Every structure is written in C-alpha cells, then in structure tokens.
Amino acid sequence: MKILIHGKNLELTGALKEYTEAKIEKATHHYKDIVKEADIHLSIEKNPRVSFQTAEVTIFANGTVIRAEEKTENLYSSIDLVSNKLCRKLRKYKERNNKTIHNKQFKNKDSLPIESMESNFLDKAFFKEGTEASLPEPSIKNKYFEMTPISSDEARKQLDLIDHDFYVFRNKKNNELQVIYKRNHGGYGLIQSK
C-alpha cells in the first residue's frame, strides 16, 4: 500500500511518520486486497487559543474514496481515533460490497466470480492521467477525479463513506452531473439540472 503523509504547521519527524504509518497499516491490514493508497494530512491549528490537532485520512479502495477525520488536543490521539474510525468504515464498505456482489451472483448464475469482479475494479485508473491540481488563489483548492457513471443509490452509499455533507457524481441513467446531500432534518436530497 502506498502511504503519503503531509504536515501543515508542524514538522514531520521520523517518529511521527512511523507511528502514523503503523496505525494506518494496522487499520487497513485486513483490507489489503482493496486498499491501494492512503493520503494522510496531519495539521495543527495556528491559533494558540484553539488547540486542535487534526488527522485526516483518505483511502482509495477499488475506485471508492473513504475518508475519516478526527480533531483532538493531542495529535497522537487524533491519529489513534482516525485509524479506529477508518477501520470501521472499511469493514462497513467491505460488508456492503460483499452483500451486493453476493446478491448479484444469486440473481444471475452466469455472473463472474468475485475475484474477477474485483480485478475489473482495480484495472481502472482512479485519477485522470496528466491532470495536476493547482492553486490559483489561496482560498481555492482544485481536485480532479474520474467520474464513472453510477446510480443515485450508489452515490448515497459513497456519501455515507466520506465525512462530507454532499457528493458530486455522474448519473448512470442520463450521464449528467448531480449532487446528493444530507438534509439537516434527516434523509437525503438530490440536486439535478432541469
């Protein structure tokens, strides 16, 4: 597994890197077959009145983005909490994915075995090649992702795996960009063009 560690407002010491790598590798140990890359951002707030130290981890698993973030007063404790959260999310993802594949196999007896289905997911490149993110202004961050068309139900499942309020996706039915979001009073909303 490829692990990238970035630090903001702190010096990444050898001990901190080793501790972070060990915790993330332990959290993803049972999921080595699906996890190929982990992007870790460790940061400390600049404001001395706010003593939050953040650990944010983004995992790329079979074309799915799984994200976890924790803020505490101690960076090591943030790393511990985020690794536990990540392990739970990976377990939830794998269980949900196995149920879906298992159900599809019973519905269609001529379907491919699980091993070949998983290898089909791994063959696709997650990012567009040659695309590089750049920051035109300090307040804008650009991200580029390959958007394979998915159903709105799959988009809702993706939204549950990341710690964001919304998820942008390309709808499988009409190939249009749509946004699914969590509503304040429960449930989900879907924004689509008319």
N, C-alpha and C positions, 0 to 999 in steps of 0.2 A: 504494500500500500504506500502510495506517495503522500507524505505529510509536509505541508507548507505552514510555517509559523511566522506570523507577523506581529510586531510590537508597536504600540503607539504610546508615547510619553513614558517609556520605560526601556531599560537596557535588557536585551535578551541574553541572559547569562547561560552558560553551559548547563548548570544545574536546573534552571527553569525550563530549558528546552528538553532536557532528559526527562524531567518529571511530567511535562505536558505530553511528550511522545508516549511515555509508558502508560499514562492514564488513558489516552485515546486508543492506543493499541489494545489495552485490556478491554475497553468498552466495545471495540469492534472485532475482537478476537473470534467470536462465534459467527461473524458475518463476513469473513474474508472473501468468500466466494462472490459477494455482491458489491462490497465496498472497494473502490479503486483509488480514491483520492480524498484527503481531508484537508480543508483550508481552515486554519486556526488564527484568530485575531485576539490578542491579549492587549488590554489597554488600561490605563489609569487616568482618572479624571484630573484635569489640570487645576480645577478649583479646589483650594485646600479645605473649604467648608464642606464640600461634598467628597466623601472618602470612598467612592465606589470604584471597585476594580473589576473589570469585565473580562469574561472569557466567552468568546463566540466561536462556534464550530459549524462549518458547513461541510456536509458529506455528500459525495456524488456516488450514488448507488444505482447501477443499471439505468442510467438516464434520469433518475429521480433525485431531486435535491432534498436533503434532510438537514434541518438547521436547528441548533439549540444555542441558547444564550443564558448566562447567569451573571448577576452582579451581586457582589458582597463587599465587605470591608477588607477582605484578605484575598489576594489573587490565587493562592493555592486552594483555598476553599471554593472559589469560583470554578476553578478547574475540576475539582472533585465533583461538584454539583452538576456541571455541564456534562461531564463524562457519564454520570448516572442517568441524566436526562436523555442523553444520546443513545445509551444502551436500551432504554425503554422504548424510544421512538423506532430504533432499528428492529426490535423484537415485534413491535406493532406492525411495522411495514412488512416484515417477512411473513408474519402470520396472515395478514390480509392478502398479501400477494400469493401465498401458497393456497389459500382458500379459493381465490379467483381462478388460479390455474387448475386446481383440483376439480372445481365445479365445471370448468370448460371441458376437461377431459371426459367427465362422465356424460356430458351433453353430446359430445362429438367423439365417437370411438376412434375415428380416423385421425385424431389430432396428434401433434408431435409430442414426444416425451418432454418432461420438464427440463432435462439437461439441454436439449437442442433449443428450447424456447428461451432459456436464459442466455445461451450463447448468441442468439439473434439480438437480444437487447444490448449485449456487450459490444457488438460489432459497430454500432452507430457511434460516431464521434459526438460528444456532448456539446462542445463549443464549435462554432464555425471556425475553420482554419483561416489564418491570415487576418482575423479580426482582433484588434487590440483596443482595450479600453483606454480612454484618455480623459483627463480632467480639464475641460475648457475654463471653468471657473471653480473657485474653492468650494462653492456650495452645491455643485452638480457632480454626480458620480454616474458614469455611463456603464451599463452592463449589457453584454451581448450574449444571447442564448439561441441555440437552435430550437425552434418551436415546432415540434412534431405535433400534428393534429391529434387531439384527444377529445373524449366526450366530456360533458359538463360534470358527470358523476366522478370521472377520473380526476378532473380538476379539483373537485371538492375534497377528494382524498389527498391530493397533493397539498391543498391548503391546510389540512389538518396536520401534515408532517412538518410544515415550516412555521416558525413563530411570527407570522405576519398577519395582518388583517385582510389582505387581498391577494389574489393570484391572477396573473395575466396568462391567457392561453389561446391557442388557435383551435377553434371548434372543428371537430371531425366532420360534422354534417355539412357546413357551408364554407369551411376554410376561412372564416372571419376571426379577427381578434376579439376576445371577450374578456371580461373581468368578473371573477366571482369573489365575493367578500362576505365577512362575518358581520351580521347585523347586531346592533347594540342590545336588542331585546331578545336575542336568540335566533337561530336559523341562519340562512344564507341568502344573499341577493346576487343577481346576475345582471351585469351591465353589458348591453349589446347594441350595435348600431342599427338604425332603422332603415 
